[in-house]
Structure formats: C-alpha cells, structure tokens
Amino acid sequence: MPDNRNRKRPIQVKFFVDEKELSLIKARMAQLGIENMSAYLRQVAIDGYEEKPNLPERREPKNP
C-alpha cells in the first residue's frame, strides 16, 4: 500500500464507468482543455452541475 501521508489529498476514491461514459468524460475534458482527469472529476463532484438549467423565463406558465 502506498504511503499517502505526504500527499495533499491522502484519501483515494474509486468508481467504475463503461466505455461510453469514459468517452463522454474525456470529450468534456477536451472541450474545456483539461488534461488532469482527477482534478476534473474532483471539481465536478464538489461543484456539481445541471444538465438542464433552471431558468424561470423558459418555464411554461402555471395555470391560475
């Protein structure tokens, strides 16, 4: 087991993806010009994102 005491982030987190998901992750990284997958995934996991923006001006009006 590696010695992680001197690392800035000593805890490792793993998860599995399929080929299509990995391809999508790499494509988004390329669009943003990001080369470090660990940094990209950490930022997305912490900050999150919305696939569909919640914009009030684009919603259908509610019935009175």
Number of C-alpha atoms within 10 A of each C-alpha: 3 4 7 11 9 7 8 7 8 10 8 6 6 4 4 6 9 7 8 9 11 12 12 11 15 16 13 13 16 11 8 10 9 13 11 9 12 8 11 16 14 12 12 10 10 8 8 10 10 6 6 6 8 9 7 8 7 8 8 7 8 5 4 3
